[in-house]
């Protein structure tokens, strides 16, 4: 009976630590830090280990290409006042440009 109680307590401790770790990891991965100027707005996987990420940095919206070994600026975009609609403009500021993609 004593062994069963020890197993139950140890399992509860491990489960509690796992839940706390998940909560901390979720907070760290949410893209927002208290008082920070950096926020991940959206991320889309385009391959096994590659993503296109829209980040907001000090009021600017940057589109980044992120791979396992690098981060590249694809473009800087402007959003409307609501922060939801893309405002089209000619040309891009990064190495590549979203204006080459239909719909942008």
Protein Blocks (a to p, Z undefined) as FASTA:
>chain_A
ZZmmmmmmmmmmmmmmmmmmmmmmmmmmnopaehiabdcfbdcdfbfkbccddddeehia
cdddddfkbccdfbdcdddfkopaccddedifbfbdfklpghZZ
